[in-house]
Amino acid sequence: MKTNEVLENIKSRRSIRAYTARQVSKDDLLTILEAGAYAPNGMHLETWHFTAIRDAQKLEELNMHIKGAFAKSEDRHLQERGNSQTYCCYYHAPALVIVSNDPTQWWAAMDCACAIENMFLTAHSLGIGSCWINQLGTTCDDPEVRAYITSLGVPENHKVYGCVALGYADPAYPVKEKNLKTGTYHIV
């Protein structure tokens, strides 16, 4: 099969779930955010919003609010996470991008997914690890979580469709190899 720099970047990117404390530079973060903004989006309306957090205390507070919402859940697994002293939904990454959109646009989730993938690939090309974080998407309507993310700059009328954890991979934790599932695609 053919290959090039873009294809090799796509093939070598993996989700990182263990990070060093080294912060992502503002310049690299701006590059990653710009890449997200260049993603395809419905009718080119760009109804999304990206809220980037590099402040460790704000990230810890966000995690506590998410855990609070989990603790109130009917789901036993989420309750366990909510009551855990060690649970961290963003894997202690030094930076997190909240990707939100106007939920009245039927393509909002798809737009956000495209933007997140652009951010992942750009981060990887810069030597920065990333991981999709879902927990805020399931808790953003909890009153305490909503108030907190609004205070961070997430528009009040937006739903969170995903978050991007960003940081440098901790070398003590090996990254899994990717094995393609047989039969994933065929040509007619």
C-alpha positions in Angstrom: 0.0 0.0 0.0 1.0 3.6 -0.5 2.3 5.7 2.4 3.3 9.3 3.2 3.9 11.4 6.2 0.2 12.0 6.9 -0.6 8.3 6.6 2.3 7.3 8.9 1.1 9.9 11.5 -2.4 8.4 11.3 -1.1 4.8 11.7 1.3 5.5 14.6 -1.1 7.6 16.8 -2.3 5.9 19.9 -4.4 6.9 22.9 -2.2 7.9 25.8 -3.5 7.3 29.4 -0.4 8.1 31.4 1.4 11.5 31.2 4.4 13.2 32.6 3.9 16.6 34.4 5.5 18.5 31.5 3.0 21.1 30.3 2.1 21.5 26.6 3.4 24.9 25.4 0.9 27.6 24.6 2.2 27.7 21.0 1.7 24.0 20.6 -1.8 24.2 22.2 -2.7 27.0 19.8 -1.5 24.9 16.8 -3.7 22.0 18.0 -6.7 24.2 18.5 -6.3 25.8 15.1 -6.1 22.3 13.5 -9.4 21.5 15.2 -11.0 24.7 13.8 -9.9 23.5 10.3 -12.0 20.3 10.6 -14.9 19.7 8.3 -18.2 21.0 9.8 -21.8 21.2 8.8 -22.5 23.9 6.2 -19.3 25.5 7.4 -21.2 27.2 10.3 -18.5 26.4 12.9 -21.0 26.3 15.8 -18.5 24.5 18.0 -16.4 25.9 20.8 -13.0 24.7 22.2 -12.2 25.5 25.8 -8.6 24.7 26.7 -7.5 24.3 30.3 -3.9 24.2 31.4 -4.4 25.2 35.0 -3.9 22.1 37.2 -6.2 23.3 40.0 -9.0 24.0 37.5 -8.5 20.5 36.1 -8.7 19.0 39.6 -11.8 20.9 40.3 -13.4 19.8 37.1 -12.6 16.2 37.9 -14.2 16.6 41.4 -17.4 18.0 39.8 -17.5 15.1 37.4 -16.9 12.6 40.3 -19.8 14.4 42.2 -22.1 13.7 39.3 -21.0 10.1 39.0 -21.6 9.6 42.8 -25.3 10.6 42.2 -25.7 8.1 39.4 -27.9 5.0 39.5 -25.1 3.1 37.8 -22.9 1.2 40.3 -19.8 1.5 38.1 -20.1 5.3 37.9 -20.8 5.5 41.7 -17.6 3.6 42.3 -15.7 6.2 40.2 -17.5 9.0 41.9 -16.5 7.8 45.3 -12.9 6.8 44.4 -10.1 8.9 45.9 -7.8 8.2 43.0 -10.1 8.3 39.9 -9.1 11.0 37.4 -11.2 11.1 34.2 -8.4 12.9 32.2 -5.6 10.6 33.4 -3.7 13.6 35.0 -2.9 15.1 31.6 -1.5 18.6 32.0 -3.9 20.1 29.4 -7.5 19.3 28.4 -9.6 20.7 25.6 -13.4 20.7 26.1 -15.1 20.4 22.7 -18.7 21.6 22.8 -21.4 22.5 20.2 -24.9 23.8 19.9 -27.0 20.7 20.2 -29.8 22.1 18.0 -27.5 21.5 15.0 -28.1 17.8 14.1 -24.5 17.5 12.9 -23.0 18.9 16.2 -21.6 15.6 17.4 -20.1 14.8 14.0 -18.5 18.2 13.7 -16.9 17.8 17.2 -15.6 14.3 16.3 -13.9 15.7 13.2 -12.3 18.5 15.2 -11.1 16.1 17.9 -9.5 13.8 15.3 -7.7 16.8 13.8 -6.5 17.7 17.3 -5.3 14.2 17.9 -3.3 13.9 14.7 -1.8 17.4 15.1 -0.8 16.7 18.7 0.8 13.4 17.6 2.7 15.1 14.8 4.1 17.5 17.5 5.2 14.6 19.8 2.3 15.2 22.2 0.1 12.4 23.4 -3.7 12.6 23.5 -6.8 10.6 24.5 -10.5 11.0 23.9 -12.3 11.8 27.3 -16.1 11.1 27.4 -17.0 11.7 31.0 -17.8 15.4 30.7 -20.2 14.6 27.8 -22.3 12.4 30.1 -22.2 14.8 33.0 -22.4 18.3 31.4 -26.1 18.7 32.3 -25.5 18.0 36.0 -26.2 21.5 37.6 -22.9 21.7 39.5 -20.9 20.5 36.4 -22.8 22.9 34.1 -22.1 25.9 36.4 -18.4 25.0 36.6 -17.9 24.5 32.9 -19.8 27.7 32.1 -17.4 29.5 34.5 -14.5 28.1 32.4 -16.0 29.5 29.2 -18.1 26.7 27.8 -21.1 28.4 26.2 -24.3 27.9 28.3 -26.3 26.6 25.4 -23.6 24.0 24.4 -23.4 20.3 25.0 -20.0 18.7 25.5 -19.3 16.1 22.9 -15.9 15.1 24.0 -12.6 16.3 25.5 -9.0 16.0 24.4 -6.5 15.1 27.1 -3.1 16.4 26.0 0.4 15.9 27.4 3.7 14.0 27.0 3.5 10.2 27.3 5.0 8.7 30.5 7.6 6.3 29.2 7.0 4.0 32.1 3.8 2.9 30.5 4.0 1.0 27.2 1.7 2.0 24.3 -0.4 -0.8 22.8 0.2 -1.9 19.3 -2.7 -1.5 16.8 -4.0 -4.6 15.2 -6.6 -4.1 12.5 -9.7 -6.2 12.8 -10.1 -8.5 9.8 -13.0 -7.7 7.6 -13.2 -4.0 8.7 -13.5 -2.9 5.1 -14.1 -4.3 1.6 -14.3 -2.9 -1.9 -17.4 -3.5 -4.1 
